[in-house]
């Protein structure tokens, strides 16, 4: 597709004014574990008698590692590996990421490498394969499979993040149960879990997880939870017989620690960067309000959204671009369809991979969104700009919010400077980061 700068589209957008913007700080509760204390926190959980006794000398222990951009995931994984080795057992890491990494063993290893998880850094083998074994059928009649390397181990430690999902709601969303069924299910299992659509995945995950817990050598789960600042705030080991109940309880805690865009509503949302390191769908709809299905709601109430850049950590996977009103040529040129589409084919959710309006520059993406907003004539444009959906402690807001922010209308939100024009280079791209 040819995207022309200075063509007809550029001409139609040229005179659309962009409102002055000011920097603002959002403040949220900040319970956290300091990075230097994470290994100690992991070991404290694993050394409890009910967990410590499960790891015996000589056992081959599979440790899961997922595809999300989890804060301190390399530190957490290394701490688990080190503890297993301390117990004279033999750890190895299994990529547990469904169809991610292009649904190939090599691609999944590549993803782990981007998180700092390598054989050299972890001090143990990484066994990556898409081969699965069949465990049986759930009470809803769904076939349950598991990574072959993990199944053939003497024990599996389910390491993951526990958080709200971005496309459905249920008692169990993103956490140990999803890691066991989707992550360890590889492409085959992930496809089965998603086969009934997002409206039923909330039932498939826990019922299929029951089969894994019955048939696979799960030693325990050790999920982490992050606060609103993308910092590790909780690490807790859970016995297999308690996973279903405890995960549901911890999900409520994770919801309570999520950040949000405190203004609540906007005409236009500008996201500087999207990527798999920020969310499974490039941006977290729980923040941006840009959900790919009708089975989850929340986040910012907004008319138009534009995405400006794709992170290097995504390796060309621009999943989520379809949730935008407009993207830049930069994102379009960086797309790798071979990395994007396996996720859609597995999840059966196509909207996140659709191609929205593509324009030449950052400026034009913002202008397109402003121009196509409905019902804003006669009042200033309410625009929010964020660096990504994971780090929203510092944001930018348009002049329309300024007096209300100064007056304290939004608790937890403060202005850091006065409204001014955003700076663009000669190519029409933003030059100043938010932070």
N, C-alpha and C positions, 0 to 999 in steps of 0.2 A: 504494500500500500504506500502510495506517495503522499507525504505530508509536506506541504509547501509553505514556507515562511514568506510572508509578503503577498500571498495570493488573495483570493476572494474572501476566505474566512478571516484572514488577518485584517482585511479592510473593514469587514463588518464589526470586528471587535476593537478596532484601533482606538476609538473615542470613548469606550466604556470606562468610566472613572473607577479607580480602586480606592477605597476609603483609607484615611490615615489609621495607623495601628499603634497600639502601645503594648509593652510587655507587662505581663502579670504573673504573680506567683499564686499557685494553689497549695494549700496546706491540708494534709490529711493525718490521721493517726499513724504513728510510726514505730510500732513494736517491731523489733528486728533482732537477728543474730549477726553479730559482727563477723565479717568474712574469716578473720583469723580464728574465730571460735567455732566455725562450722565443723571441722573434723572432730573436735571435742564433743559437740552436740550429737553427731552421728554415732560416735563410739559410746556415748552415754546411753543412747537408746538401745544399741545392739548388745551392750554388755549387761542389760537387764536379764535376770536368770531365765525368763521364759523365751528369750531370743538367743541368748548366748549358747544355751544347751543344744540348739538345733544344728549348730555348725560343729562337725567333728573332724578330726585330722584325716586327711586323704580324700575328703569329699570333693567332688567336682561341682562347683557352685556357679550357676549362671546369674549374672547381674544385668538387669535391663538398663538400656539407655535410649531415650527417645529422641525425637527430631525437633522439638520445640526449643526456642531460645530461652532456656531456663537459667536464671541467674545462679551462678556458682555451681553449675551442673558438673563441671570438671572436678571441682573440689569435693563435692558430695560423692561423686562416683569413685574418686580416688580413695576417699576415706572408707567407703564400704569395702573396696578391694583390699586395702591395707588391713582392715579388721579381719577379713576372711583369711588373709595370709598369716596374720598373727595367730589364728586358731589352727594353723598348720593344714588348712584346706587349700584347694586349688581353684582360684576364681578365674572366670572368663566373662567377657562382656558380650551381650547379645543386642544388636540393634533391634529395638521394639518400636517400630514406626509405621506399621501397616504398609501402605503403598508409597510412602514418601521416598525421596531419593530416586525418583524415576522408576520406582518398583523394581529396582535391581539391587543385588547384594553389594556391588561395587559402589553404586550411588549412595547407599545407606552408610557405608564406611566413610565416604567422602563427607557426608553430612556430619558424622561424629567428629571427624578431623577438624571441621570448621568450629566446633565447640571446644577444641582442645583435648578431645578424647581420642588418644592414639595408643597403640600397644606400648610404645616407648614411654609416654607420659604416665600411663596408668600402671605399668609394670605387670601386665598380664595379657593373654591373647584376646583378640576380638574375633568371634566366630560369626560371620555374616552369611546368611543363606536365606533364600525365599522358600525353602522346602518346609512343609508342615506335615504333622501327623494328625489324624482324626481322633478326637476324644469321645465323641458321642453327639447327642442331640439335646437341646434345651427343652424346657417344658412347653415352649411355644413352637417346637418343631424345627428350630434352627440348628444346622450342623455347626459344631464347634471344633476348631482346629487350633494347633499350637506349633510354634517354631520347633523344628525337629531337634536342633542343638540344645535348646532349653529343656525340652521334654526328656531327652536322654541324659540330662545331668542328674546329680544326686539331690539337687535342691535349687530352687529359684528364689532370688531376692528381687522383689518388684520395686524398683526405684523409679520415681516419677514425680511430677508436679500435680497437685490437686487444685482445681480451679473451676469456675463456671465455664460451660461450653459456649461457643459463639453461634450455634445454629439450632439448639434445642434446649428444652428444660426437662428436668427429671430429678429423681432422688439421687441418681449417680450420673455425673456429667464427665468432666475430665479428671481422671484419678486412677487409682489402682485397678478398678474393674475395667475401665476402658483400655488401660495398658495391657491387661491380660487378654482381652478379647480382640481388640483392634490392633494394638501394637504388636503383641506376640502372635497374633493371628496372621501377620504379614498381609500380602495383598489379598490372598484368598479369604482369610478371616475378616479383614476389614470390609471386603465386598459383601460378605454374608451379613455382617452387623448392619450395614447401611441398606441392604436390599429392600427393606420395607419402607424406606424413606425416613426423613428426619422426624416425621410425626410419631414413629414407633421405635426409634432407636433408643429412647429412654427406657423402654421395656426390654429390648433385646440385650442391652449391655448387662444389667444385673442378672438376668436369667441365664445368659450364656456364661457369665462369670462364675455362677454356681457350679457349672459343669467343670470349668477349669480348676476350681478349688477342690472339687471332688476327685478329679482324675490326674491332675498334674502335681509334681512335687513342690508346691509353693511353700517355702519356709516362712516367709512373712513379707509384708509390704512396708516400705519406708518412704512415704510421700513427703514432699516439702510444700510449703505454702508461702506465697509472696505477699508483701504488703503493697500499698498504693504507690510506692516508689520503686517497684521492681527489685526489692531486697528480700532476701530470705528471712522470714519471720517465725517459721515453725517447722520443725522436723519431728516426726513421730513414727515409731515402729508399731505395726499392727499385726497381731496374730491372724492366720488365715481364717479361723472360725469367727473372727470379729470384724473382718474387712467390710462386709456388706453393711453392717450396722454403723460402724465407726466412720466409714467414708461419707455416709449420708449426713452424719453430724458435723464432720469437718467441712463439708461443702457450705454449710450455713456460715461458718467462721470465715471461709474464703470469700463469700459474697460480702460479708461485713467489712472486709479489708480491701475491697476493690476501689480504685480511684474513679473519678467521674469528671466530666466537664461541668463545673459548678453553675455556669450560666443557664444550663438546661435546654435552651432553645437558640437557634441561629438560622440565618438565611443561607449562609455559605460556610462550609468547613474546608479548610486547606490542610492537607496532610503532606508534610515535606518528604517523608519516606515511608514506603511500605516494604513488607518482607516477611518471610517465614520465621525470621528471628524475632519478630514482634508478635505475630499471631499466626495461627494455622491458615487464616484467610487473609494474610497480608496486613490487615488492620483488625483490631478487636472490635466487633460490632457492639459489644457491651459498653464500649466507650463512644464510638462514632455513631451508633444507631443505624448503621448500614448492614442490616442482616440479610443473609442469603436465602433464608426461608421464613415462612410465617409462623414457625414454631418457637420463636424466641423474640423477645422484645426488650426494650430498654435503651439506655444510652442517650445521646444528644438527639433532640428533635430538630431535624435540619432538612431544608429543601434540596440543596445541591452540595456535592462534595467533589473535590478534585485531588488527585494524587500526582505528585511531582517527580519522585525518584524511586528506583528499586534498589534495595540494599544488595551489596556484594555477597553477603552471607546467604542470599536466596538462590544463588547460582542459576539465575535466569527464571526461577519459578515465580511468576508474577500473579499467582493465584490471589484473587481478591480485587483485581483491577476492574472486574465486572460490577463491583459494588459502587464504583465511582460514577459521577456524571461525566467527568472528563479526565483524561490522563495526558501526559506529555509524550512527545515523540521519543524522549529518552527512555521511558518505560517500555514503549512499544518496541523499540529497537533492541532492548535488553531481554525481551521475552524469549524463553525457550519452551516451545509448545510440548516438546517431549518430556519436560519436567513438570509442566502445568497440568496437562490433561489426565495423567494417571490418577491424580487426586480426585478429579471429577468423575472419571469412569468408575472409581471405587465407591465414592460417597453418593453417587447419583445426583449430586447437586451441581447444576451446570451454570447457574447465574454468576458465580464468582469468577468464572473464566471467560465470560463474555467480553467483547471489546466495546468499550464506551466511545464517546467522542474523543478523537485523538487530535491534538493541536501541537503547534510547533514549539511553544515556549511555556515557561511557568506563568508569565504574565497573561498569555492568551487563555490558559486553562482557568485562571482565576476570573478573567473577564467573561469567559463563556458562562461560568456558573452565575456570576452576578447578572448578566444580561438575560438569562433564562429563568430567573426567579419570578414567581408570580405574586402579585399583591403587595409589592414593596414600593410602589410609586408614592412619592411625596414624603418618604421618611428615609433616614440614613440606613445603609446596609449594615446588618448585624453579621459580622464575619469573625470566625475563630480560626486561628492557625496553630497547629501543633507539630512538633518535630516528628512524632510517630505515635502510635496508639499505646505504647508501653511506657513512655516517659512524658508525663503531662504535668509535672510539677511546675514547669515554666512554659507558658503559652503566650500567644499574642491575641489581642482582641481589638476590634475596630472601635472607632471613636464613639459609636452609638452606645457602647457599654460604659464609657468612661465615668460619667457623673454618677451612675448607679453604683459602680465599683467603689468610687471615692466615698460615697454616702453609706457604704456598708450593707448594700442590699443583698450581697452574696457572701454569707459567712464563710471564712476560709480563703477568700479571694482578695488579693491586694494589688494595686497598680504599682509598678516599679519605675515607670517613666511616663512621659506625656505622649499623646498621639503625634505621629509623624509619618511621612511617606516611607514605604518600604523601598529598598534600593535594588535595582535590577541592573545587570550588565548589558553590554551592547547587543548581546544575543537575546535579551529579554528574559533571562533567568535570575532568580533571587541570588543575591550575593551575601546577605547577612543571615547567619543561623539565628535561631531564637535564643539560644543560650550561648 
